[in-house]
Amino acid sequence: MGRASKEQAALNRVRVVETAARMFQEHGVAGVGIADLMAAAGMTHGGFYRQFACKDDVAAEACTHAMDRAVGYWSDIAARQSEESRLSALTDSYVAGNMAQHKCPMPALAGEMAREPIDSPVRQAFTQGVRGLADVLTGDGERERALRQLAAMVGAVTLARASSDPVFAAEILGAVRRMARP
């Protein structure tokens, strides 16, 4: 059997990146091996090296993909809001969506990114994504308030996910939701 066409190779790359984004959010970059990633993508381990030079390459691309998806999701919500209700609507959606569906890579990857070298491509991709989300949250409003709320949102979801007490987790999330009210 011959090599995949250029079109199929491009589709394979997208499948690996999308699978990596999902798996890295669930298990962290360090918690996913190349063999497991490729098996989850329905491809062979050897196929990885036809697409990527190393795991860091796919991690950076997967991080960019996940963060771009989050920016798009936030932008859609923000576009339907008045400037006064933007922060509150995004906070409500973020807290509810992340607790139910784990949509955002920030809570899952922030700790791991802090241990990456500052010039790491995956850390740079993560930083660019956080900037994009901060820009959506800011809109025409006060940047400092938006950054405080972003940090509170990610921190609240991280703590709530890690808590063994669902009542306490709900208390944390509720406090952050109320903080965003106009």
MDTraj code that builds the backbone (N, CA, C; nanometers):
import mdtraj as md
import numpy as np

residues = "MET GLY ARG ALA SER LYS GLU GLN ALA ALA LEU ASN ARG VAL ARG VAL VAL GLU THR ALA ALA ARG MET PHE GLN GLU HIS GLY VAL ALA GLY VAL GLY ILE ALA ASP LEU MET ALA ALA ALA GLY MET THR HIS GLY GLY PHE TYR ARG GLN PHE ALA CYS LYS ASP ASP VAL ALA ALA GLU ALA CYS THR HIS ALA MET ASP ARG ALA VAL GLY TYR TRP SER ASP ILE ALA ALA ARG GLN SER GLU GLU SER ARG LEU SER ALA LEU THR ASP SER TYR VAL ALA GLY ASN MET ALA GLN HIS LYS CYS PRO MET PRO ALA LEU ALA GLY GLU MET ALA ARG GLU PRO ILE ASP SER PRO VAL ARG GLN ALA PHE THR GLN GLY VAL ARG GLY LEU ALA ASP VAL LEU THR GLY ASP GLY GLU ARG GLU ARG ALA LEU ARG GLN LEU ALA ALA MET VAL GLY ALA VAL THR LEU ALA ARG ALA SER SER ASP PRO VAL PHE ALA ALA GLU ILE LEU GLY ALA VAL ARG ARG MET ALA ARG PRO".split()
xyz = np.array([
    [0.0839, -0.1171, 0.0000],
    [0.0000, 0.0000, 0.0000],
    [0.0887, 0.1238, 0.0000],
    [0.0599, 0.2200, -0.0839],
    [0.1428, 0.3388, -0.0991],
    [0.1133, 0.4440, 0.0062],
    [0.1870, 0.5511, -0.0037],
    [0.1683, 0.6630, 0.0885],
    [0.0340, 0.7313, 0.0615],
    [-0.0152, 0.7974, 0.1626],
    [-0.1413, 0.8700, 0.1498],
    [-0.1237, 0.9894, 0.0567],
    [-0.2305, 1.0265, -0.0123],
    [-0.2275, 1.1459, -0.0965],
    [-0.2047, 1.2679, -0.0079],
    [-0.1713, 1.3802, -0.0708],
    [-0.1517, 1.5037, 0.0057],
    [-0.2792, 1.5426, 0.0793],
    [-0.3927, 1.5226, 0.0140],
    [-0.5209, 1.5553, 0.0769],
    [-0.5449, 1.4660, 0.1986],
    [-0.5178, 1.3361, 0.1833],
    [-0.5378, 1.2435, 0.2945],
    [-0.4384, 1.2719, 0.4067],
    [-0.3159, 1.3062, 0.3700],
    [-0.2161, 1.3401, 0.4717],
    [-0.2603, 1.4624, 0.5513],
    [-0.3190, 1.5614, 0.4831],
    [-0.3680, 1.6811, 0.5520],
    [-0.4833, 1.6455, 0.6458],
    [-0.5731, 1.5592, 0.5994],
    [-0.6838, 1.5147, 0.6848],
    [-0.6321, 1.4363, 0.8052],
    [-0.5320, 1.3529, 0.7820],
    [-0.4722, 1.2759, 0.8917],
    [-0.4109, 1.3687, 0.9959],
    [-0.3440, 1.4728, 0.9494],
    [-0.2812, 1.5684, 1.0411],
    [-0.3875, 1.6368, 1.1268],
    [-0.4963, 1.6792, 1.0637],
    [-0.6058, 1.7432, 1.1375],
    [-0.6632, 1.6464, 1.2412],
    [-0.6812, 1.5215, 1.2028],
    [-0.7352, 1.4218, 1.2960],
    [-0.6422, 1.4040, 1.4157],
    [-0.5118, 1.3993, 1.3916],
    [-0.4161, 1.3848, 1.5014],
    [-0.4195, 1.5088, 1.5916],
    [-0.4224, 1.6264, 1.5333],
    [-0.4248, 1.7500, 1.6123],
    [-0.5522, 1.7578, 1.6960],
    [-0.6672, 1.7274, 1.6366],
    [-0.7929, 1.7313, 1.7117],
    [-0.7944, 1.6271, 1.8240],
    [-0.7435, 1.5090, 1.7945],
    [-0.7357, 1.4043, 1.8967],
    [-0.6399, 1.4461, 2.0075],
    [-0.5267, 1.5031, 1.9701],
    [-0.4291, 1.5493, 2.0691],
    [-0.4886, 1.6588, 2.1574],
    [-0.5605, 1.7522, 2.0974],
    [-0.6212, 1.8600, 2.1767],
    [-0.7144, 1.8021, 2.2821],
    [-0.7969, 1.7083, 2.2431],
    [-0.8905, 1.6451, 2.3373],
    [-0.8156, 1.5674, 2.4452],
    [-0.7181, 1.4861, 2.4040],
    [-0.6451, 1.4029, 2.4997],
    [-0.5596, 1.4860, 2.5950],
    [-0.4963, 1.5922, 2.5446],
    [-0.4140, 1.6775, 2.6299],
    [-0.5007, 1.7489, 2.7327],
    [-0.6230, 1.7879, 2.6952],
    [-0.7134, 1.8502, 2.7914],
    [-0.7541, 1.7502, 2.8992],
    [-0.7696, 1.6246, 2.8624],
    [-0.8126, 1.5230, 2.9572],
    [-0.6992, 1.4722, 3.0457],
    [-0.5785, 1.4581, 2.9880],
    [-0.4691, 1.3906, 3.0584],
    [-0.3430, 1.4749, 3.0736],
    [-0.3403, 1.5937, 3.0156],
    [-0.2186, 1.6739, 3.0137],
    [-0.1261, 1.6261, 2.9033],
    [-0.0360, 1.7117, 2.8619],
    [0.0579, 1.6758, 2.7550],
    [0.1479, 1.5618, 2.8013],
    [0.1975, 1.5720, 2.9231],
    [0.2880, 1.4684, 2.9741],
    [0.2183, 1.3344, 2.9916],
    [0.0864, 1.3355, 3.0081],
    [0.0112, 1.2130, 3.0316],
    [-0.0316, 1.1384, 2.9068],
    [0.0091, 1.1871, 2.7905],
    [-0.0299, 1.1239, 2.6643],
    [0.0952, 1.0856, 2.5867],
    [0.1094, 0.9575, 2.5598],
    [0.2208, 0.9106, 2.4775],
    [0.1842, 0.9128, 2.3304],
    [0.2836, 0.9152, 2.2466],
    [0.2600, 0.9180, 2.1021],
    [0.1829, 0.7946, 2.0567],
    [0.2175, 0.6778, 2.1086],
    [0.1479, 0.5550, 2.0678],
    [-0.0001, 0.5624, 2.1047],
    [-0.0315, 0.6122, 2.2250],
    [-0.1706, 0.6257, 2.2667],
    [-0.2450, 0.7289, 2.1815],
    [-0.1786, 0.8385, 2.1542],
    [-0.2382, 0.9425, 2.0701],
    [-0.2733, 0.8878, 1.9324],
    [-0.1786, 0.8205, 1.8723],
    [-0.2017, 0.7691, 1.7372],
    [-0.3076, 0.6595, 1.7365],
    [-0.3098, 0.5765, 1.8383],
    [-0.4135, 0.4733, 1.8468],
    [-0.5513, 0.5379, 1.8587],
    [-0.5618, 0.6424, 1.9405],
    [-0.6894, 0.7122, 1.9564],
    [-0.7321, 0.7804, 1.8270],
    [-0.6354, 0.8216, 1.7474],
    [-0.6653, 0.8847, 1.6180],
    [-0.6907, 0.7805, 1.5093],
    [-0.6722, 0.6534, 1.5433],
    [-0.6947, 0.5466, 1.4459],
    [-0.5829, 0.5327, 1.3447],
    [-0.4617, 0.5662, 1.3883],
    [-0.3467, 0.5623, 1.2974],
    [-0.2322, 0.4875, 1.3646],
    [-0.1296, 0.4604, 1.2876],
    [-0.0149, 0.3880, 1.3411],
    [0.0849, 0.4841, 1.4053],
    [0.1620, 0.4302, 1.4968],
    [0.2656, 0.5064, 1.5656],
    [0.3635, 0.5657, 1.4646],
    [0.4011, 0.4889, 1.3648],
    [0.4957, 0.5361, 1.2633],
    [0.4421, 0.6520, 1.1820],
    [0.3116, 0.6593, 1.1671],
    [0.2508, 0.7688, 1.0930],
    [0.2713, 0.9036, 1.1583],
    [0.2958, 0.9036, 1.2867],
    [0.3168, 1.0288, 1.3586],
    [0.4350, 1.1042, 1.2995],
    [0.5425, 1.0344, 1.2760],
    [0.6664, 1.0993, 1.2320],
    [0.6627, 1.1428, 1.0859],
    [0.5609, 1.1016, 1.0118],
    [0.5407, 1.1566, 0.8777],
    [0.4701, 1.2920, 0.8871],
    [0.4075, 1.3170, 1.0013],
    [0.3319, 1.4405, 1.0197],
    [0.4038, 1.5432, 1.1081],
    [0.4774, 1.4951, 1.2086],
    [0.5378, 1.5833, 1.3091],
    [0.6801, 1.5388, 1.3393],
    [0.7652, 1.6368, 1.3725],
    [0.9033, 1.6046, 1.4068],
    [0.9131, 1.5466, 1.5481],
    [0.8258, 1.5959, 1.6382],
    [0.8309, 1.5508, 1.7770],
    [0.6981, 1.5814, 1.8455],
    [0.6840, 1.5327, 1.9671],
    [0.5609, 1.5525, 2.0434],
    [0.5343, 1.7009, 2.0703],
    [0.6397, 1.7794, 2.0919],
    [0.6208, 1.9224, 2.1154],
    [0.5526, 1.9917, 1.9976],
    [0.5821, 1.9459, 1.8760],
    [0.5190, 2.0050, 1.7577],
    [0.3684, 1.9830, 1.7587],
    [0.3267, 1.8601, 1.7853],
    [0.1827, 1.8335, 1.7889],
    [0.1199, 1.9011, 1.9097],
    [0.1912, 1.9109, 2.0207],
    [0.1369, 1.9768, 2.1401],
    [0.1101, 2.1247, 2.1125],
    [0.2032, 2.1917, 2.0469],
    [0.1839, 2.3338, 2.0150],
    [0.0669, 2.3518, 1.9189],
    [0.0585, 2.2682, 1.8185],
    [-0.0502, 2.2781, 1.7220],
    [-0.1846, 2.2449, 1.7873],
    [-0.1861, 2.1446, 1.8733],
    [-0.3093, 2.1061, 1.9421],
    [-0.3539, 2.2162, 2.0391],
    [-0.2594, 2.2781, 2.1060],
    [-0.2913, 2.3874, 2.1975],
    [-0.3504, 2.5050, 2.1197],
    [-0.2884, 2.5395, 2.0084],
    [-0.3410, 2.6469, 1.9234],
    [-0.4824, 2.6133, 1.8781],
    [-0.5026, 2.4894, 1.8351],
    [-0.6350, 2.4455, 1.7892],
    [-0.7384, 2.4596, 1.9013],
    [-0.7068, 2.4110, 2.0201],
    [-0.8012, 2.4160, 2.1319],
    [-0.8297, 2.5595, 2.1747],
    [-0.7274, 2.6410, 2.1801],
    [-0.7467, 2.7796, 2.2228],
    [-0.8225, 2.8592, 2.1165],
    [-0.7941, 2.8352, 1.9888],
    [-0.8690, 2.9024, 1.8817],
    [-1.0167, 2.8648, 1.8876],
    [-1.0433, 2.7395, 1.9162],
    [-1.1815, 2.6930, 1.9288],
    [-1.2498, 2.7652, 2.0455],
    [-1.1788, 2.7797, 2.1581],
    [-1.2344, 2.8496, 2.2737],
    [-1.2592, 2.9973, 2.2423],
    [-1.1658, 3.0621, 2.1733],
    [-1.1828, 3.2026, 2.1353],
    [-1.3060, 3.2167, 2.0454],
    [-1.3226, 3.1261, 1.9508],
    [-1.4394, 3.1311, 1.8635],
    [-1.5692, 3.1151, 1.9405],
    [-1.5707, 3.0225, 2.0346],
    [-1.6881, 2.9982, 2.1179],
    [-1.7208, 3.1232, 2.1992],
    [-1.6200, 3.1811, 2.2629],
    [-1.6413, 3.3025, 2.3426],
    [-1.6865, 3.4180, 2.2545],
    [-1.6274, 3.4308, 2.1378],
    [-1.6634, 3.5404, 2.0466],
    [-1.8094, 3.5307, 2.0052],
    [-1.8576, 3.4099, 1.9804],
    [-1.9981, 3.3901, 1.9446],
    [-2.0902, 3.4361, 2.0580],
    [-2.0552, 3.4017, 2.1802],
    [-2.1356, 3.4430, 2.2964],
    [-2.1299, 3.5945, 2.3124],
    [-2.0100, 3.6495, 2.3042],
    [-1.9914, 3.7937, 2.3244],
    [-2.0670, 3.8750, 2.2197],
    [-2.0740, 3.8261, 2.0975],
    [-2.1412, 3.8989, 1.9899],
    [-2.2908, 3.9146, 2.0160],
    [-2.3463, 3.8279, 2.0972],
    [-2.4900, 3.8327, 2.1269],
    [-2.5213, 3.9130, 2.2533],
    [-2.4201, 3.9760, 2.3134],
    [-2.4377, 4.0453, 2.4415],
    [-2.4168, 4.1951, 2.4255],
    [-2.4792, 4.2701, 2.5157],
    [-2.4466, 4.4119, 2.5263],
    [-2.3124, 4.4212, 2.5990],
    [-2.2494, 4.5352, 2.5898],
    [-2.1208, 4.5541, 2.6582],
    [-2.1367, 4.5340, 2.8085],
    [-2.2503, 4.5757, 2.8638],
    [-2.2735, 4.5648, 3.0077],
    [-2.2895, 4.4200, 3.0532],
    [-2.3423, 4.3345, 2.9668],
    [-2.3685, 4.1964, 3.0085],
    [-2.2636, 4.0966, 2.9582],
    [-2.1670, 4.1416, 2.8803],
    [-2.0667, 4.0526, 2.8209],
    [-1.9919, 3.9706, 2.9259],
    [-1.9349, 4.0360, 3.0245],
    [-1.8531, 3.9680, 3.1253],
    [-1.9353, 3.8652, 3.2025],
    [-2.0551, 3.9029, 3.2402],
    [-2.1419, 3.8132, 3.3150],
    [-2.1837, 3.6932, 3.2295],
    [-2.2223, 3.7179, 3.1057],
    [-2.2651, 3.6088, 3.0170],
    [-2.1498, 3.5126, 2.9884],
    [-2.0323, 3.5658, 2.9635],
    [-1.9173, 3.4793, 2.9370],
    [-1.8789, 3.3990, 3.0612],
    [-1.8854, 3.4615, 3.1777],
    [-1.8549, 3.3900, 3.3018],
    [-1.9540, 3.2773, 3.3247],
    [-2.0829, 3.3066, 3.3112],
    [-2.1843, 3.2030, 3.3296],
    [-2.1635, 3.0873, 3.2335],
    [-2.1417, 3.1198, 3.1079],
    [-2.1221, 3.0156, 3.0071],
    [-1.9954, 2.9354, 3.0343],
    [-1.8884, 3.0041, 3.0711],
    [-1.7609, 2.9377, 3.0965],
    [-1.7711, 2.8416, 3.2138],
    [-1.8264, 2.8897, 3.3226],
    [-1.8359, 2.8060, 3.4426],
    [-1.9261, 2.6864, 3.4163],
    [-2.0437, 2.7093, 3.3606],
    [-2.1375, 2.5997, 3.3348],
    [-2.0807, 2.5014, 3.2328],
    [-2.0273, 2.5516, 3.1232],
    [-1.9753, 2.4652, 3.0173],
    [-1.8543, 2.3846, 3.0600],
    [-1.7670, 2.4451, 3.1362],
    [-1.6467, 2.3738, 3.1768],
    [-1.6728, 2.2704, 3.2836],
    [-1.7695, 2.2934, 3.3661],
    [-1.8009, 2.1936, 3.4662],
    [-1.8754, 2.0759, 3.4023],
    [-1.9555, 2.1045, 3.3006],
    [-2.0336, 1.9981, 3.2373],
    [-1.9557, 1.9252, 3.1282],
    [-1.8776, 2.0000, 3.0488],
    [-1.8189, 1.9406, 2.9290],
    [-1.6687, 1.9586, 2.9161],
    [-1.6045, 2.0247, 3.0081],
    [-1.4584, 2.0445, 3.0041],
    [-1.4134, 2.1003, 2.8692],
    [-1.4726, 2.2122, 2.8279],
    [-1.4443, 2.2694, 2.6965],
    [-1.3126, 2.3453, 2.6874],
    [-1.2680, 2.4049, 2.7949],
    [-1.1538, 2.4954, 2.7880],
    [-1.0240, 2.4277, 2.8302],
    [-0.9183, 2.4481, 2.7534],
    [-0.7899, 2.3875, 2.7884],
    [-0.7164, 2.4572, 2.9031],
    [-0.7568, 2.5776, 2.9400],
    [-0.6795, 2.6508, 3.0406],
    [-0.6698, 2.5799, 3.1751],
    [-0.7796, 2.5355, 3.2364],
    [-0.7649, 2.4703, 3.3668],
    [-0.6812, 2.3425, 3.3608],
    [-0.6930, 2.2704, 3.2513],
    [-0.6207, 2.1439, 3.2387],
    [-0.4716, 2.1643, 3.2134],
    [-0.4368, 2.2689, 3.1413],
    [-0.2987, 2.2826, 3.0945],
    [-0.2162, 2.3909, 3.1636],
    [-0.2798, 2.4805, 3.2386],
    [-0.2054, 2.5943, 3.2947],
    [-0.0879, 2.5515, 3.3818],
    [-0.1095, 2.4578, 3.4718],
    [-0.0009, 2.4129, 3.5588],
    [0.1131, 2.3510, 3.4804],
    [0.0774, 2.2741, 3.3810],
    [0.1795, 2.2098, 3.2977],
    [0.2569, 2.3134, 3.2153],
    [0.1868, 2.4148, 3.1655],
    [0.2541, 2.5182, 3.0858],
    [0.3522, 2.5978, 3.1706],
    [0.3210, 2.6157, 3.2977],
    [0.4104, 2.6891, 3.3876],
    [0.5444, 2.6182, 3.4038],
    [0.5459, 2.4871, 3.3818],
    [0.6713, 2.4100, 3.3936],
    [0.7464, 2.3999, 3.2602],
    [0.6842, 2.4450, 3.1531],
    [0.7500, 2.4442, 3.0219],
    [0.8518, 2.5588, 3.0157],
    [0.9571, 2.5434, 2.9386],
    [1.0482, 2.6579, 2.9187],
    [0.9711, 2.7765, 2.8604],
    [1.0103, 2.8954, 2.8972],
    [0.9358, 3.0149, 2.8564],
    [0.9299, 3.0307, 2.7044],
    [1.0288, 2.9790, 2.6332],
    [1.0290, 2.9908, 2.4872],
    [0.9750, 2.8657, 2.4177],
    [0.9149, 2.7756, 2.4930],
    [0.8566, 2.6543, 2.4370],
    [0.7433, 2.6893, 2.3414],
    [0.7372, 2.6271, 2.2235],
    [0.6281, 2.6553, 2.1292],
    [0.4897, 2.6277, 2.1885],
    [0.4777, 2.5259, 2.2707],
    [0.3462, 2.4970, 2.3284],
    [0.3094, 2.6029, 2.4327],
    [0.4055, 2.6498, 2.5084],
    [0.3766, 2.7570, 2.6053],
    [0.3425, 2.8866, 2.5326],
    [0.4093, 2.9134, 2.4226],
    [0.3785, 3.0323, 2.3437],
    [0.2379, 3.0232, 2.2839],
    [0.1997, 2.9042, 2.2361],
    [0.0652, 2.8844, 2.1824],
    [-0.0395, 2.9053, 2.2919],
    [-0.0123, 2.8525, 2.4092],
    [-0.1031, 2.8683, 2.5229],
    [-0.1189, 3.0164, 2.5575],
    [-0.0078, 3.0876, 2.5664],
    [-0.0096, 3.2301, 2.6000],
    [-0.0891, 3.3093, 2.4974],
    [-0.0683, 3.2800, 2.3699],
    [-0.1416, 3.3491, 2.2639],
    [-0.2917, 3.3230, 2.2773],
    [-0.3281, 3.2001, 2.3109],
    [-0.4688, 3.1674, 2.3297],
    [-0.5297, 3.2405, 2.4482],
    [-0.4569, 3.2486, 2.5589],
    [-0.5062, 3.3209, 2.6764],
    [-0.5247, 3.4685, 2.6409],
    [-0.4309, 3.5242, 2.5657],
    [-0.4449, 3.6650, 2.5218],
    [-0.5727, 3.6824, 2.4390],
    [-0.5979, 3.5887, 2.3495],
    [-0.7184, 3.5967, 2.2664],
    [-0.8455, 3.5921, 2.3495],
    [-0.8479, 3.5050, 2.4495],
    [-0.9648, 3.4972, 2.5366],
    [-0.9797, 3.6249, 2.6192],
    [-0.8688, 3.6786, 2.6656],
    [-0.8733, 3.8048, 2.7407],
    [-0.9267, 3.9171, 2.6529],
    [-0.8874, 3.9183, 2.5270],
    [-0.9368, 4.0217, 2.4349],
    [-1.0877, 4.0123, 2.4169],
    [-1.1395, 3.8908, 2.4045],
    [-1.2841, 3.8732, 2.3907],
    [-1.3543, 3.9191, 2.5181],
    [-1.3006, 3.8816, 2.6314],
    [-1.3596, 3.9183, 2.7595],
    [-1.3577, 4.0694, 2.7794],
    [-1.2526, 4.1347, 2.7345],
    [-1.2388, 4.2796, 2.7513],
    [-1.3390, 4.3554, 2.6658],
    [-1.3518, 4.3172, 2.5391],
    [-1.4396, 4.3930, 2.4498],
    [-1.3987, 4.5382, 2.4516],
    [-1.4962, 4.6249, 2.4733],
    [-1.4678, 4.7690, 2.4858],
    [-1.4543, 4.8104, 2.6317],
    [-1.4527, 4.7123, 2.7207],
    [-1.4504, 4.7400, 2.8635],
    [-1.3117, 4.7544, 2.9202],
    [-1.3058, 4.7512, 3.0506],
    [-1.1821, 4.7696, 3.1245],
    [-1.0984, 4.6417, 3.1215],
    [-0.9787, 4.6500, 3.0671],
    [-0.8913, 4.5334, 3.0522],
    [-0.8554, 4.4715, 3.1873],
    [-0.8218, 4.5536, 3.2849],
    [-0.7811, 4.4986, 3.4145],
    [-0.8943, 4.4181, 3.4786],
    [-1.0158, 4.4683, 3.4716],
    [-1.1290, 4.3940, 3.5279],
    [-1.1478, 4.2618, 3.4534],
    [-1.1345, 4.2652, 3.3229],
    [-1.1496, 4.1431, 3.2437],
    [-1.0410, 4.0413, 3.2792],
    [-0.9189, 4.0859, 3.2993],
    [-0.8108, 3.9944, 3.3360],
    [-0.8330, 3.9354, 3.4752],
    [-0.8808, 4.0175, 3.5682],
    [-0.9133, 3.9641, 3.7019],
    [-1.0217, 3.8579, 3.6909],
    [-1.1228, 3.8844, 3.6089],
    [-1.2323, 3.7891, 3.5950],
    [-1.1848, 3.6617, 3.5253],
    [-1.1002, 3.6755, 3.4251],
    [-1.0461, 3.5572, 3.3565],
    [-0.9701, 3.4688, 3.4556],
    [-0.8839, 3.5303, 3.5348],
    [-0.8077, 3.4540, 3.6339],
    [-0.9010, 3.3886, 3.7357],
    [-1.0036, 3.4603, 3.7774],
    [-1.0993, 3.4042, 3.8735],
    [-1.1768, 3.2878, 3.8116],
    [-1.2180, 3.3020, 3.6860],
    [-1.2934, 3.1962, 3.6188],
    [-1.2120, 3.0676, 3.6081],
    [-1.0903, 3.0803, 3.5582],
    [-1.0051, 2.9622, 3.5408],
    [-0.9711, 2.9018, 3.6766],
    [-0.9395, 2.9874, 3.7736],
    [-0.9094, 2.9378, 3.9073],
    [-1.0284, 2.8676, 3.9706],
    [-1.1458, 2.9238, 3.9540],
    [-1.2662, 2.8641, 4.0127],
    [-1.2965, 2.7283, 3.9515],
    [-1.2877, 2.7200, 3.8193],
    [-1.3138, 2.5914, 3.7531],
    [-1.2090, 2.4892, 3.7951],
    [-1.0842, 2.5302, 3.8038],
    [-0.9771, 2.4390, 3.8457],
    [-1.0032, 2.3867, 3.9867],
    [-1.0331, 2.4765, 4.0794],
    [-1.0590, 2.4357, 4.2176],
    [-1.1857, 2.3509, 4.2293],
    [-1.2897, 2.3891, 4.1579],
    [-1.4153, 2.3132, 4.1644],
    [-1.3979, 2.1724, 4.1097],
    [-1.3257, 2.1595, 3.9989],
    [-1.2998, 2.0265, 3.9428],
    [-1.2202, 1.9399, 4.0399],
    [-1.1288, 2.0025, 4.1128],
    [-1.0407, 1.9274, 4.2024],
    [-1.1053, 1.8965, 4.3369],
    [-1.2135, 1.9646, 4.3693],
    [-1.2762, 1.9477, 4.4998],
    [-1.3488, 1.8136, 4.5111],
    [-1.3413, 1.7548, 4.6293],
    [-1.4148, 1.6307, 4.6560],
    [-1.5554, 1.6593, 4.7083],
    [-1.5857, 1.7866, 4.7325],
    [-1.7140, 1.8263, 4.7908],
    [-1.7936, 1.9075, 4.6884],
    [-1.8997, 1.8491, 4.6300],
    [-1.9761, 1.9212, 4.5277],
    [-2.0429, 2.0490, 4.5794],
    [-2.0787, 2.0528, 4.7064],
    [-2.1399, 2.1733, 4.7625],
    [-2.0367, 2.2861, 4.7678],
    [-1.9172, 2.2540, 4.8126],
    [-1.8101, 2.3537, 4.8165],
    [-1.7730, 2.3986, 4.6755],
    [-1.7664, 2.3055, 4.5812],
    [-1.7361, 2.3395, 4.4416],
    [-1.8393, 2.4374, 4.3876],
    [-1.9669, 2.4123, 4.4158],
    [-2.0727, 2.5025, 4.3701],
    [-2.0600, 2.6406, 4.4347],
    [-2.0172, 2.6434, 4.5603],
    [-1.9970, 2.7705, 4.6308],
    [-1.8866, 2.8529, 4.5625],
    [-1.7782, 2.7869, 4.5261],
    [-1.6672, 2.8548, 4.4562],
    [-1.7166, 2.9120, 4.3234],
    [-1.7849, 2.8301, 4.2457],
    [-1.8324, 2.8731, 4.1141],
    [-1.9346, 2.9858, 4.1259],
    [-2.0229, 2.9772, 4.2242],
    [-2.1225, 3.0819, 4.2445],
    [-2.0594, 3.2153, 4.2801],
    [-1.9561, 3.2116, 4.3608],
    [-1.8881, 3.3347, 4.3994],
    [-1.8283, 3.4040, 4.2773],
    [-1.7706, 3.3279, 4.1872],
    [-1.7102, 3.3870, 4.0672],
    [-1.8178, 3.4376, 3.9725],
    [-1.9281, 3.3672, 3.9639],
    [-2.0393, 3.4163, 3.8804],
    [-2.0918, 3.5497, 3.9333],
    [-2.1098, 3.5600, 4.0637],
    [-2.1608, 3.6847, 4.1214],
    [-2.0612, 3.7989, 4.1040],
    [-1.9338, 3.7680, 4.1053],
    [-1.8299, 3.8694, 4.0889],
    [-1.8410, 3.9398, 3.9524],
    [-1.8933, 3.8708, 3.8526],
    [-1.9007, 3.9254, 3.7176],
    [-2.0279, 4.0052, 3.6913],
    [-2.1199, 4.0056, 3.7856],
    [-2.2467, 4.0774, 3.7637],
    [-2.2221, 4.2264, 3.7509],
    [-2.2978, 4.2886, 3.6610],
    [-2.2814, 4.4352, 3.6435],
    [-2.3259, 4.5122, 3.7660],
])
top = md.Topology()
chain = top.add_chain()
for i, resn in enumerate(residues, 1):
    res = top.add_residue(resn, chain, resSeq=i)
    for name in ("N", "CA", "C"):
        top.add_atom(name, md.element.get_by_symbol(name[0]), res)
traj = md.Trajectory(xyz[None], top)
